[in-house]
Each structure stands twice: as structure tokens, then as C-alpha cells.
Amino acid sequence: MNPAELYILNQPEPYKTILLQLQVLIEHDFPRIELKYKYKIPFYYLNGKPFCYLNASHKRQYVDVGIVKGGNIQVHSSDLVTKDRKKMASLRYQNIKHINPTILSDVLKEAASYY
């Protein structure tokens, strides 16, 4: 098992469940995406380039899906967090019920179009 998967499996609830669900959704939409362990978090690479990361923020109590080229995304922009960032954007989840697969898919597909 690689360190990125261990990161996910070693998280306490509800972070582990949220991360596992996000992993399934992301890997379903992007079967060739590569999961690596960079900057001490799971980081997905698309076409050999950094694409998005998963980060469990215990202090702030959410899971962050950080999107490298998120600053370019137009779809579902009201769902994206871009505070103090020019290039990055995030989708944040405090509960598995907050994950909207359509929004996640639409945002990541638009981000992938920039690669």
C-alpha cells in the first residue's frame, strides 16, 4: 500500500469516510490519474503534472480537495473556495452528505481541460 492510501486509511472519522468517497469519485472519472504522496498528503497527478490534492484539516474540521488550476474554473464557482489564492481553488467537505458528485465531477473535468 502506498503512503497516500495509508494517509487516507489512517484518518479518524469522519475524515476517512469523506476521503475514501472522494477517492472513488475522482478515480472513477479519471481512470488514468496517478495517486502520489507529496507534501505529506495524497496528491493526484494528471498527465504527469500535479492536478489536485486531498487534505484532512482536523483543526478546521473539513476535507479539502485542492485544485491546482482551480483559479481558471468557471463552473460551480460559488462552490469553490479561492480566498487569498490566484491559481488554486478548493472544494471543502465537512460531512459525506455534503459531497455532490456532479459538482465535483464538473469542476474536475473543467480543471482537466487545462492539461
N, C-alpha and C positions, 0 to 999 in steps of 0.2 A: 504494500500500500504506500502510495507516495505521501509526502508531507502535507500537501494541500488537502488530501482526503482525510488525513489524521486530524488536521486543524478542524475540519467540519465535524467529524465524529466525536472529538473531544470537547466540543462546546456544551455548556449546560443548556437545558431547556429554558425558554422556547427557541433559543438561537439555533440549536442543532436542527430542529424540525424545519425552521424557516430556510436555513442554508441548504438542507437536503432537497427541499421543494424547488428552490431556485436553481440548484444544480441540475435537477431533472429537466426543468423547463428550458434552461439555456442549452443543455446538451441535446435536447430533442430538436430545437430549432437550428442548431449549428453542429451537425454530427462530426465535422472535421475540426472543431475547435479543440485546442490543447490546454489542459489544465496544468498549470505550474504553481510552484510555491515561491513567490517573490515578495520581498519587503515584509516577510513574516505573515503573509496572508495568501489565500488562493487567488491566483491571477490567471484569467483566460487570455490566450493568445490566438489571434485570428490571422491567418496567412503569415505566421511568424512574427507578428507585431502585437504589442500589448493592446488588448481590447477592453476588458472590464475586469473588475475585481469584486470579491465578496469579503466584507469585513463585519464581524460582530462587535459592535460597540457596547460593551457591558455598562460603561459609565452613562452613556446617553440612551441606552435601552432600545437599540434598533439594529437591524442588519442593513448595511449599506451595499447597494450594487453601484459601484463607481464606474462610470463610462468614460473612457479616455477621450474620445472625440464628442463627448456629450454637449459641449458648447455649441455644436452645429445643429443639434436636433431641434426640429420644429414640431413634430408630432407629440401630442400629450405634454406640451411644455409646462402646463400648470402642475403636472405631477412631478416634475424634475426639480431637484434642489441644486442651485448653482451659486449659492451665497459665497461671495468673495472668490469666485473662480471664473476664469475666462475660457478655459478649454475643457474642463471636466464638468460633469453633471452626475447626479445620483438619483436613484430611486431608493427610498427608505421604507423599511417594514418593521413594525413593532409586533406584529402578530401574523400568523399564517393566513388568517382570514383577510388581511389587507392586500394580499398578493392578487393582482388582477393579471392573469396570464396574457390577455390580449394586449394590455398596456405594455407589459414587459417585452413581449414579442415585437410589437410595433416599434418601440423605442430602440431595441437592439438591432432590429432589421435596418432601421434607418442609419444607425451608427455604423453597421457593417457596410453600408453602401459607400462609405468614405474610405474604404480599404481597397 
